[in-house]
Amino acid sequence: MAYLHEGIEKVVDESMPFLYEKLGDLSPLKKHRCFTLAQCAILLCMHNNVEKPDRTEDATTFVMLALKDVAHGKLQVLHPETLLPWSEYLEMIKAGMYGKDNPLYAPVVTAGWLVHIDEAEKWYRSKGLAINLSEVRSDLDKLDENNTSQNQTAEETKNDSLNHESSNQENWCNLFDEDQCSLFDPLTKKQIKVLFTSISKEDWADYFERAKRNGLFHARQTPDGVNQYNPARVADWLIGNGHCRRDHAIRLLAKNLPPRSIQNREYFLDSWGLLDEN
């Protein structure tokens, strides 16, 4: 950004890219409904004498015309980053807000500053040309509608995902009561993966990472026991979310009772009517 103390050469240097390689950049138009000052001036140049095929030499003249009108307050331009009008910077300069003893660090208008399309039309009329930008506005309105539609779709997808995760939290079977859960010792995440091998390691990594959102955190031995899970509660969660069949999970738990609870194995199976089948 050129500053007041840097002189006209700096201003010219920073303006040149907007007259050449950045002339076709429409991002300011899409984001802010603004032309660059270079685009605004050259559009006037192209409409000023339609019979002249090559307006390259005239382009610089029309940019200088625009800069002159900015200086005289006849064309309002906006800072490309802050979007503050140049008139506001002038007021701050006059108020001494950029310092008295040091060089002024207020920015200077270049061809990269922005001109709103409404202001551009007004400026064109002041030059005797009624350039109609209604089609430009129509195209911008369509872009806004498309962006709004895409944002709404993305938001709906996000909400659907959150609702799905919320429903997962509700898919808690509560098959095993506290007495049955107490038969088991807590296991680490690694041990849980070894116990329930029908679930892939990749899936387990995802389930544990999203435990608070998918409801698996309810299977922890204690609320703050991040790495300690009760096997029966984990089985409850797997069954409730369709990741494991009930009978398979019950038999698996019965085979993996800790030594202190092994005498309860038949009772545990019989309570589910699986003793004779085992």
Residue frames as qw, qx, qy, qz and C-alpha x, y, z in Angstrom:
[[0.000, 0.888, 0.460, 0.000, 0.00, 0.00, 0.00],
 [0.397, 0.439, -0.026, 0.806, 1.38, 3.39, -0.99],
 [0.367, -0.704, -0.439, 0.421, 1.61, 6.04, 1.73],
 [0.133, 0.981, 0.141, -0.027, 1.65, 9.81, 1.64],
 [0.318, -0.822, 0.374, 0.290, 5.36, 10.16, 2.36],
 [0.711, -0.089, 0.608, 0.342, 6.45, 7.77, -0.38],
 [0.041, 0.486, -0.380, -0.786, 5.75, 9.99, -3.39],
 [0.696, 0.433, -0.037, -0.572, 4.04, 9.63, -6.73],
 [0.364, 0.437, -0.797, -0.201, 6.45, 6.96, -8.02],
 [0.148, -0.031, 0.936, -0.317, 5.27, 4.50, -5.38],
 [0.558, 0.387, 0.387, -0.623, 1.65, 5.25, -6.29],
 [0.587, 0.532, -0.399, -0.461, 2.34, 4.62, -9.98],
 [0.171, 0.332, -0.928, 0.002, 4.24, 1.40, -9.25],
 [0.269, 0.118, 0.865, -0.406, 1.40, 0.01, -7.16],
 [0.577, 0.468, 0.177, -0.645, -1.19, 1.02, -9.75],
 [0.296, 0.466, -0.686, -0.475, 0.44, -0.74, -12.69],
 [0.085, 0.005, 0.996, -0.001, -0.62, -4.34, -11.79],
 [0.359, 0.490, 0.639, -0.472, -4.26, -3.24, -11.71],
 [0.422, 0.655, -0.179, -0.601, -3.94, -1.90, -15.25],
 [0.407, 0.439, -0.749, -0.285, -2.52, -5.15, -16.58],
 [0.314, 0.057, -0.947, 0.031, -2.39, -8.57, -14.87],
 [0.032, 0.291, 0.791, -0.537, -5.09, -7.77, -12.27],
 [0.300, 0.094, -0.180, -0.932, -7.42, -5.96, -14.64],
 [0.584, -0.105, -0.641, -0.486, -9.54, -9.09, -15.12],
 [0.222, -0.088, -0.854, 0.463, -9.78, -9.93, -11.42],
 [0.403, -0.471, -0.367, -0.694, -13.49, -9.83, -10.55],
 [0.486, -0.280, -0.747, 0.356, -13.18, -10.94, -6.94],
 [0.021, -0.152, -0.351, 0.924, -13.87, -7.41, -5.54],
 [0.440, -0.068, -0.341, -0.828, -16.99, -7.27, -7.71],
 [0.628, -0.227, -0.723, -0.177, -18.23, -10.62, -6.39],
 [0.456, -0.255, -0.655, 0.546, -17.35, -9.92, -2.76],
 [0.139, -0.457, -0.339, 0.811, -18.18, -6.22, -2.42],
 [0.378, 0.779, 0.492, 0.089, -20.00, -5.23, -5.65],
 [0.108, -0.892, 0.177, 0.402, -17.08, -2.97, -6.44],
 [0.761, 0.580, -0.076, 0.281, -14.82, -2.41, -9.42],
 [0.597, -0.334, -0.002, 0.729, -11.20, -1.52, -8.92],
 [0.094, 0.803, 0.006, -0.589, -10.58, 2.10, -9.84],
 [0.113, -0.347, 0.713, 0.599, -8.66, 0.82, -12.88],
 [0.180, 0.338, 0.900, 0.207, -11.63, -1.29, -14.04],
 [0.122, 0.783, 0.480, -0.377, -14.03, 1.58, -13.44],
 [0.014, 0.722, -0.240, -0.649, -11.92, 4.03, -15.43],
 [0.110, -0.206, 0.812, 0.535, -11.24, 1.66, -18.34],
 [0.239, 0.519, 0.821, -0.013, -14.94, 0.80, -18.62],
 [0.155, 0.851, 0.184, -0.467, -15.57, 4.50, -19.14],
 [0.103, -0.550, 0.572, 0.599, -12.70, 4.58, -21.63],
 [0.239, 0.098, 0.908, 0.329, -14.20, 1.73, -23.67],
 [0.197, 0.703, 0.680, -0.066, -17.62, 3.43, -23.83],
 [0.066, -0.736, -0.017, 0.673, -16.26, 6.91, -24.54],
 [0.356, 0.617, -0.432, -0.553, -15.23, 6.26, -28.14],
 [0.822, 0.039, 0.556, -0.118, -16.52, 2.98, -29.45],
 [0.722, 0.687, -0.045, -0.070, -15.26, 3.66, -32.95],
 [0.141, 0.760, -0.627, 0.096, -11.61, 3.57, -31.91],
 [0.909, -0.005, -0.408, -0.083, -10.52, -0.09, -31.88],
 [0.709, -0.012, -0.456, 0.538, -7.40, 0.22, -29.70],
 [0.293, -0.886, -0.076, -0.351, -7.84, 2.21, -26.50],
 [0.821, -0.195, -0.288, 0.452, -4.59, 1.07, -24.84],
 [0.376, 0.253, -0.128, 0.882, -2.99, 4.50, -25.01],
 [0.310, -0.563, -0.139, -0.754, -6.15, 6.15, -23.67],
 [0.722, -0.435, -0.538, 0.027, -6.49, 3.84, -20.68],
 [0.522, -0.158, -0.371, 0.752, -3.86, 5.65, -18.59],
 [0.045, -0.282, -0.079, -0.955, -5.53, 8.98, -19.33],
 [0.588, -0.480, -0.383, -0.527, -8.87, 7.78, -17.98],
 [0.717, -0.351, -0.492, 0.349, -7.24, 6.35, -14.87],
 [0.320, 0.003, -0.204, 0.925, -5.63, 9.74, -14.25],
 [0.310, -0.405, -0.274, -0.815, -9.04, 11.33, -14.83],
 [0.706, -0.487, -0.496, -0.135, -10.50, 9.08, -12.15],
 [0.617, -0.233, -0.388, 0.644, -7.68, 9.88, -9.70],
 [0.082, 0.222, 0.008, 0.972, -8.23, 13.60, -10.34],
 [0.506, -0.473, -0.340, -0.636, -11.93, 13.27, -9.56],
 [0.725, -0.394, -0.513, 0.237, -11.11, 11.33, -6.39],
 [0.430, -0.052, -0.256, 0.864, -8.87, 14.21, -5.30],
 [0.152, -0.197, -0.090, -0.964, -11.67, 16.71, -5.97],
 [0.326, 0.128, 0.716, -0.604, -14.30, 14.64, -4.21],
 [0.597, 0.288, -0.223, -0.715, -16.21, 13.84, -7.40],
 [0.790, 0.103, -0.579, -0.174, -15.57, 10.09, -7.20],
 [0.606, -0.571, 0.423, -0.357, -15.81, 8.17, -3.94],
 [0.684, 0.301, -0.665, 0.021, -13.41, 5.26, -3.57],
 [0.816, -0.529, 0.098, -0.213, -12.98, 2.66, -0.83],
 [0.144, -0.634, 0.759, -0.036, -9.83, 1.26, 0.74],
 [0.688, 0.176, -0.635, -0.304, -9.47, -2.31, -0.66],
 [0.423, 0.003, -0.843, 0.332, -8.87, -3.81, 2.80],
 [0.015, 0.208, 0.616, -0.760, -10.73, -1.65, 5.33],
 [0.068, 0.586, 0.716, 0.373, -13.47, -0.59, 2.86],
 [0.148, -0.728, -0.298, 0.599, -13.34, 2.86, 4.47],
 [0.461, 0.826, 0.247, 0.209, -13.92, 5.74, 2.01],
 [0.569, 0.266, -0.085, 0.773, -11.03, 8.01, 1.11],
 [0.172, -0.741, -0.085, -0.643, -12.99, 10.92, 2.57],
 [0.767, -0.632, -0.107, -0.029, -12.64, 9.34, 6.03],
 [0.793, -0.073, -0.033, 0.604, -8.86, 9.11, 5.64],
 [0.246, 0.574, 0.067, 0.778, -8.78, 12.77, 4.60],
 [0.477, -0.776, -0.098, -0.402, -10.64, 13.71, 7.77],
 [0.858, -0.449, -0.049, 0.245, -8.17, 11.70, 9.88],
 [0.640, 0.234, 0.017, 0.732, -5.24, 13.36, 8.14],
 [0.022, -0.702, -0.079, -0.707, -6.68, 16.81, 8.74],
 [0.668, -0.704, -0.070, -0.232, -7.25, 15.90, 12.40],
 [0.052, 0.739, -0.630, 0.233, -3.56, 15.03, 12.76],
 [0.897, -0.270, 0.250, -0.246, -4.25, 11.41, 13.62],
 [0.928, 0.278, -0.079, 0.236, -1.30, 10.16, 11.61],
 [0.678, -0.409, -0.024, 0.611, 1.22, 12.30, 13.49],
 [0.167, 0.980, 0.026, -0.109, 2.71, 15.75, 12.95],
 [0.227, -0.783, 0.529, 0.234, 6.44, 15.23, 13.30],
 [0.503, -0.145, 0.814, 0.250, 6.70, 11.87, 11.56],
 [0.175, 0.091, -0.657, -0.728, 5.92, 11.09, 7.92],
 [0.679, 0.069, 0.200, -0.703, 2.25, 10.55, 7.31],
 [0.133, -0.110, 0.977, 0.124, 1.39, 6.87, 7.09],
 [0.612, 0.428, 0.371, -0.552, -2.09, 7.44, 5.73],
 [0.587, 0.169, 0.701, 0.368, -2.62, 5.40, 2.56],
 [0.181, 0.466, -0.259, -0.826, -2.82, 7.05, -0.84],
 [0.776, 0.418, 0.308, -0.358, -5.36, 6.15, -3.50],
 [0.150, -0.342, 0.782, 0.498, -4.05, 3.88, -6.27],
 [0.532, 0.134, -0.521, -0.654, -5.73, 2.12, -9.17],
 [0.368, -0.072, -0.925, 0.065, -6.37, -0.80, -6.82],
 [0.228, 0.120, 0.541, -0.801, -8.85, 1.09, -4.63],
 [0.127, 0.376, 0.911, 0.113, -12.51, 0.14, -5.02],
 [0.285, 0.045, -0.102, -0.952, -15.51, 1.88, -6.59],
 [0.425, 0.284, 0.786, -0.348, -18.98, 0.61, -5.76],
 [0.254, 0.332, 0.738, 0.529, -21.11, -0.06, -8.86],
 [0.002, 0.867, 0.491, -0.078, -23.68, 2.56, -7.74],
 [0.242, -0.792, 0.133, 0.545, -20.90, 5.13, -7.44],
 [0.387, -0.105, 0.651, 0.645, -19.50, 4.05, -10.81],
 [0.210, 0.631, 0.681, 0.308, -22.85, 4.67, -12.54],
 [0.124, -0.926, -0.237, 0.268, -23.08, 8.06, -10.88],
 [0.353, -0.585, 0.370, 0.630, -19.59, 8.97, -12.06],
 [0.370, 0.197, 0.717, 0.557, -20.31, 7.81, -15.61],
 [0.116, 0.824, 0.546, 0.097, -23.40, 10.05, -15.74],
 [0.227, -0.860, 0.015, 0.456, -21.28, 13.00, -14.62],
 [0.298, -0.370, 0.590, 0.653, -19.17, 12.37, -17.73],
 [0.499, 0.400, -0.190, -0.745, -22.22, 12.32, -19.98],
 [0.436, 0.161, -0.842, -0.275, -22.39, 8.53, -20.37],
 [0.732, -0.234, 0.284, -0.574, -25.31, 6.53, -18.99],
 [0.368, 0.276, -0.886, -0.060, -23.61, 3.15, -18.74],
 [0.796, -0.294, -0.028, -0.529, -26.26, 0.67, -17.58],
 [0.119, 0.383, -0.887, 0.229, -24.91, -1.86, -15.06],
 [0.757, -0.140, 0.208, -0.604, -28.26, -3.57, -14.41],
 [0.904, 0.195, -0.366, -0.102, -27.07, -6.81, -16.03],
 [0.359, 0.398, -0.684, 0.494, -24.01, -6.79, -13.78],
 [0.411, -0.272, 0.495, -0.715, -26.29, -6.41, -10.76],
 [0.888, 0.034, -0.078, -0.452, -28.50, -9.24, -12.03],
 [0.759, 0.290, -0.563, 0.152, -25.51, -11.57, -12.37],
 [0.099, 0.360, -0.665, 0.647, -24.32, -10.63, -8.88],
 [0.656, -0.192, 0.261, -0.681, -27.80, -11.30, -7.48],
 [0.923, 0.120, -0.299, -0.212, -27.73, -14.78, -9.04],
 [0.522, 0.349, -0.659, 0.415, -24.31, -15.43, -7.52],
 [0.246, -0.324, 0.535, -0.740, -25.61, -14.34, -4.11],
 [0.838, -0.073, 0.038, -0.540, -28.61, -16.65, -4.46],
 [0.848, 0.228, -0.477, 0.038, -26.38, -19.57, -5.42],
 [0.277, 0.368, -0.662, 0.591, -24.02, -18.89, -2.52],
 [0.501, -0.264, 0.376, -0.734, -26.95, -18.60, -0.12],
 [0.917, 0.036, -0.166, -0.362, -28.39, -21.88, -1.43],
 [0.702, 0.299, -0.590, 0.263, -25.02, -23.62, -1.06],
 [0.003, -0.365, 0.607, -0.706, -24.60, -22.26, 2.47],
 [0.712, -0.176, 0.199, -0.650, -28.09, -23.43, 3.42],
 [0.912, 0.143, -0.360, -0.136, -27.38, -26.88, 1.99],
 [0.477, 0.347, -0.651, 0.478, -24.11, -27.07, 3.92],
 [0.287, -0.315, 0.491, -0.759, -25.88, -25.95, 7.10],
 [0.858, -0.069, -0.017, -0.508, -28.65, -28.51, 6.60],
 [0.809, 0.236, -0.527, 0.110, -26.06, -31.24, 6.05],
 [0.188, 0.357, -0.643, 0.650, -24.28, -30.17, 9.23],
 [0.548, -0.233, 0.327, -0.734, -27.56, -30.16, 11.17],
 [0.912, 0.051, -0.271, -0.303, -28.47, -33.59, 9.81],
 [0.621, 0.288, -0.639, 0.350, -25.10, -34.87, 10.98],
 [0.088, -0.309, 0.572, -0.755, -25.57, -33.34, 14.42],
 [0.750, -0.131, 0.093, -0.642, -29.09, -34.75, 14.66],
 [0.870, 0.145, -0.468, -0.063, -27.76, -38.17, 13.68],
 [0.392, 0.282, -0.676, 0.557, -25.10, -37.95, 16.37],
 [0.386, -0.263, 0.391, -0.793, -27.71, -36.77, 18.86],
 [0.879, -0.050, -0.145, -0.452, -29.91, -39.74, 17.99],
 [0.697, 0.241, -0.638, 0.221, -26.91, -42.01, 18.52],
 [0.004, -0.313, 0.625, -0.715, -26.65, -40.69, 22.05],
 [0.672, -0.121, 0.223, -0.696, -30.26, -41.78, 22.58],
 [0.851, 0.159, -0.452, -0.218, -29.62, -45.29, 21.17],
 [0.019, -0.423, 0.794, -0.436, -28.70, -46.64, 24.57],
 [0.611, -0.180, -0.705, -0.313, -30.29, -50.02, 25.18],
 [0.403, -0.467, 0.510, -0.600, -29.70, -50.28, 28.93],
 [0.822, 0.004, -0.533, -0.200, -29.70, -54.05, 28.55],
 [0.657, -0.036, -0.606, 0.446, -27.34, -54.55, 31.45],
 [0.430, -0.866, -0.172, -0.189, -28.24, -53.29, 34.90],
 [0.071, -0.844, 0.455, -0.273, -25.72, -51.98, 37.42],
 [0.783, -0.381, 0.484, -0.092, -25.31, -55.39, 39.07],
 [0.898, 0.319, 0.234, 0.192, -24.37, -56.97, 35.74],
 [0.396, 0.842, -0.193, 0.312, -22.05, -54.09, 34.80],
 [0.392, -0.780, 0.440, -0.209, -20.33, -54.44, 38.18],
 [0.960, -0.081, 0.255, 0.083, -19.25, -57.97, 37.25],
 [0.753, 0.499, 0.054, 0.426, -16.70, -56.50, 34.85],
 [0.499, -0.547, 0.035, 0.671, -13.44, -54.69, 35.46],
 [0.311, 0.884, -0.027, -0.349, -12.76, -51.53, 33.46],
 [0.793, 0.142, 0.366, 0.467, -10.75, -51.94, 30.26],
 [0.146, -0.538, 0.243, 0.794, -8.57, -49.50, 28.37],
 [0.578, 0.608, -0.104, -0.533, -9.41, -48.45, 24.83],
 [0.260, 0.482, -0.807, -0.222, -6.81, -50.88, 23.54],
 [0.198, -0.010, 0.953, -0.228, -8.35, -53.74, 25.52],
 [0.560, 0.465, 0.386, -0.567, -11.82, -52.84, 24.28],
 [0.498, 0.592, -0.442, -0.453, -10.55, -53.08, 20.70],
 [0.115, 0.299, -0.947, -0.022, -9.10, -56.54, 21.44],
 [0.362, 0.178, 0.803, -0.439, -12.34, -57.72, 23.07],
 [0.580, 0.623, 0.383, -0.360, -14.70, -56.54, 20.33],
 [0.354, -0.305, 0.627, 0.623, -12.69, -57.59, 17.27],
 [0.408, 0.570, 0.685, 0.197, -15.74, -57.51, 14.99],
 [0.116, 0.980, 0.109, -0.116, -15.23, -53.73, 14.92],
 [0.726, 0.445, -0.081, 0.519, -12.21, -52.56, 12.93],
 [0.532, -0.357, -0.213, 0.737, -9.43, -50.58, 14.61],
 [0.127, 0.217, 0.247, 0.936, -10.16, -47.66, 12.32],
 [0.391, -0.608, -0.486, -0.491, -13.82, -47.60, 13.36],
 [0.629, -0.568, -0.417, 0.329, -12.87, -47.85, 17.03],
 [0.410, -0.097, -0.045, 0.906, -10.50, -44.89, 16.64],
 [0.126, -0.380, -0.338, -0.852, -13.36, -42.86, 15.15],
 [0.552, -0.610, -0.534, -0.197, -15.86, -43.97, 17.82],
 [0.607, -0.455, -0.340, 0.556, -13.52, -43.07, 20.68],
 [0.279, 0.061, 0.080, 0.955, -12.60, -39.73, 19.13],
 [0.302, -0.336, -0.294, -0.842, -16.27, -38.78, 18.83],
 [0.302, -0.243, -0.881, 0.270, -17.34, -40.41, 22.11],
 [0.061, 0.332, 0.455, -0.824, -19.05, -37.32, 23.51],
 [0.404, 0.253, -0.235, -0.847, -21.04, -36.77, 20.35],
 [0.563, 0.035, -0.719, -0.406, -22.01, -40.37, 19.60],
 [0.756, -0.461, 0.000, -0.465, -22.82, -41.33, 23.20],
 [0.830, 0.105, -0.504, 0.214, -20.00, -43.81, 23.76],
 [0.113, 0.473, -0.517, 0.704, -18.71, -41.73, 26.66],
 [0.719, -0.396, 0.098, -0.562, -21.61, -43.13, 28.72],
 [0.956, -0.004, -0.293, 0.024, -19.74, -46.43, 28.69],
 [0.283, 0.568, -0.558, 0.534, -16.83, -45.04, 30.67],
 [0.544, -0.253, -0.731, 0.324, -16.27, -46.61, 34.06],
 [0.207, -0.667, -0.387, 0.602, -16.45, -43.16, 35.64],
 [0.334, 0.909, 0.241, -0.066, -17.37, -39.81, 33.99],
 [0.012, 0.915, -0.374, -0.151, -13.77, -38.60, 34.18],
 [0.676, -0.280, 0.647, 0.216, -12.24, -41.97, 33.27],
 [0.452, 0.670, -0.291, -0.512, -11.32, -41.07, 29.70],
 [0.396, 0.444, -0.782, -0.185, -9.37, -44.28, 29.08],
 [0.133, -0.034, 0.938, -0.318, -11.39, -46.69, 31.25],
 [0.579, -0.009, -0.326, -0.747, -14.50, -48.32, 29.78],
 [0.592, -0.069, 0.705, -0.383, -16.92, -50.86, 31.23],
 [0.044, -0.091, 0.883, 0.458, -17.21, -53.77, 28.74],
 [0.155, 0.508, 0.841, -0.105, -20.92, -54.33, 29.42],
 [0.162, 0.779, 0.218, -0.565, -21.72, -50.65, 28.79],
 [0.031, 0.466, -0.597, -0.653, -19.66, -50.71, 25.60],
 [0.105, 0.178, 0.948, 0.243, -21.63, -53.78, 24.47],
 [0.175, 0.679, 0.587, -0.404, -24.82, -51.86, 25.30],
 [0.141, 0.713, -0.156, -0.669, -23.70, -49.03, 23.02],
 [0.032, -0.256, 0.817, 0.515, -22.66, -51.37, 20.20],
 [0.149, 0.385, 0.911, 0.027, -25.98, -53.21, 20.28],
 [0.155, 0.740, 0.421, -0.501, -28.01, -50.00, 20.47],
 [0.183, 0.723, -0.274, -0.607, -26.25, -48.58, 17.42],
 [0.882, 0.416, 0.061, -0.214, -26.47, -51.73, 15.34],
 [0.244, 0.729, -0.639, -0.022, -22.77, -52.54, 15.42],
 [0.083, 0.236, -0.952, 0.174, -23.16, -55.91, 17.15],
 [0.630, -0.312, -0.578, -0.413, -25.85, -58.59, 17.64],
 [0.552, -0.615, 0.252, -0.503, -27.18, -58.91, 21.18],
 [0.977, -0.204, 0.045, -0.044, -26.63, -62.66, 21.63],
 [0.762, 0.398, -0.229, 0.457, -23.10, -62.45, 20.24],
 [0.032, 0.684, -0.334, 0.648, -22.20, -59.61, 22.61],
 [0.730, -0.521, 0.203, -0.392, -23.65, -61.43, 25.66],
 [0.988, -0.014, -0.039, 0.149, -21.73, -64.65, 24.91],
 [0.554, 0.550, -0.260, 0.568, -18.56, -62.62, 24.34],
 [0.263, -0.690, 0.318, -0.595, -18.96, -60.89, 27.68],
 [0.901, -0.359, 0.105, -0.219, -19.63, -64.20, 29.46],
 [0.918, 0.189, -0.131, 0.323, -16.41, -65.68, 28.06],
 [0.448, 0.465, -0.242, 0.725, -14.42, -62.68, 29.24],
 [0.552, -0.796, -0.125, -0.213, -15.61, -62.26, 32.81],
 [0.118, 0.685, -0.606, 0.386, -12.71, -61.39, 35.15],
 [0.442, 0.050, -0.863, 0.239, -11.57, -64.10, 37.63],
 [0.118, 0.021, 0.606, -0.787, -13.45, -62.46, 40.50],
 [0.592, 0.215, 0.154, -0.761, -16.77, -62.88, 38.62],
 [0.297, 0.221, -0.850, -0.375, -16.28, -66.18, 36.83],
 [0.079, 0.189, 0.932, -0.298, -18.66, -67.94, 39.24],
 [0.373, 0.517, 0.355, -0.684, -21.45, -65.68, 37.89],
 [0.062, 0.245, -0.690, -0.678, -21.01, -66.85, 34.31],
 [0.040, -0.325, -0.927, -0.184, -23.96, -69.28, 34.28],
 [0.025, 0.672, 0.541, -0.504, -26.19, -66.75, 36.05],
 [0.050, 0.536, -0.216, -0.814, -25.21, -64.09, 33.52],
 [0.116, 0.067, -0.796, -0.590, -26.04, -66.33, 30.53],
 [0.046, -0.421, -0.903, 0.068, -29.21, -67.75, 32.08],
 [0.081, 0.594, 0.355, -0.717, -30.60, -64.25, 32.67],
 [0.313, 0.488, -0.345, -0.738, -30.68, -63.92, 28.87],
 [0.883, 0.219, 0.276, -0.310, -31.87, -67.46, 28.17],
 [0.569, 0.674, -0.464, -0.080, -28.54, -68.42, 26.60],
 [0.469, -0.544, 0.681, -0.147, -27.23, -70.93, 29.11],
 [0.841, 0.114, 0.526, -0.054, -28.39, -74.04, 27.26],
 [0.685, 0.727, 0.011, 0.035, -27.20, -72.68, 23.91],
 [0.029, 0.870, -0.489, 0.058, -23.70, -71.91, 25.16]]
